[in-house]
Amino acid sequence: MFESLFAVWLEKGEIIPWSKGDYPSSYKNQPKYLREKAVEIANEVLKESGDKGIAIATGLKKAREYFKHHPEETKKIAGK
């Protein structure tokens, strides 16, 4: 039942399951800047795919790629 309700919420755009304080457990040991970017990406992937597993994996992979190609962003965040 939960899965069907989730699909309805997702279609209506009423739910984003992760936030800065509520993220997948696999993101737990990631640096904060990486975790936050991964959550942002994962939520977008989830909207498109509807698959949490794909969203979680893609979010982390793409966040790592992002910071690899934008190292200055890591420095900005670390300086705060």
N, C-alpha and C positions, 0 to 999 in steps of 0.2 A: 504494500500500500504506500509506504513512504516514497518508493521510487516513482510511482505514478504521480503522486502529489508534487514531488520535486520536478518532474517533467513539465507539469502544468505551470508551476511557478516560473520555471526557466523560460518557457515559451512566452509568458507574459512579461518577462524581464523584471520580475518582482523579487528575485533572490540572487544575491551574490554570496556564496557560501564562505568566502574567506576574507579576512581583513588583516590589518597590521597586528592585531592582538589575537586573532583566531585564524590560524593557518594550519596546513597539513603537518602532521607530526614529522614527516620526513624532512621538513624545512627547519626543524628545531635547532640543529647545530650549525646552521648557516649564519654567516654574518648578517647583521640586521639589514644593511643596505641591499644585500643580495636577496634576502628573504622577502623584503618589501617589493622589490622589482618582480620577483618570481610570482608573488601573489597577484600583482597587477596583471601580469601576462596570463597566468593560469585562469583568472576570472574571464578574460577575453576568450581564451581557448574554450573554456567551459560553455560560454554563451553560444559559440559556433558549433562545437562538437556534441555537447551534452554528456561527455564521458569524463568523469572525475579523474580516472587513472591517467588518461592521456593528458588532461589539463595539468595535473600535478607534475608529471614528467617533463612536459613541454615547457611549462613555466620555469622550472629550474634550469633546464638546458638553455633556453633562450636568454634568461637573465645572466647566466655565466657568459654566453656569447656577447651580450650587450656590454658587459663590463670589460671583457677582453678587448673589444673594439673601441671602448670609451673609457680608458683608464683615468682620464681627468675627472670623470664623474665620481670615481672611488675616492680620489684625493679631496674633492670638494666635500663629500659626505664625511670623510674622516676628520676634516678640519673644523667641522661644526662643533 
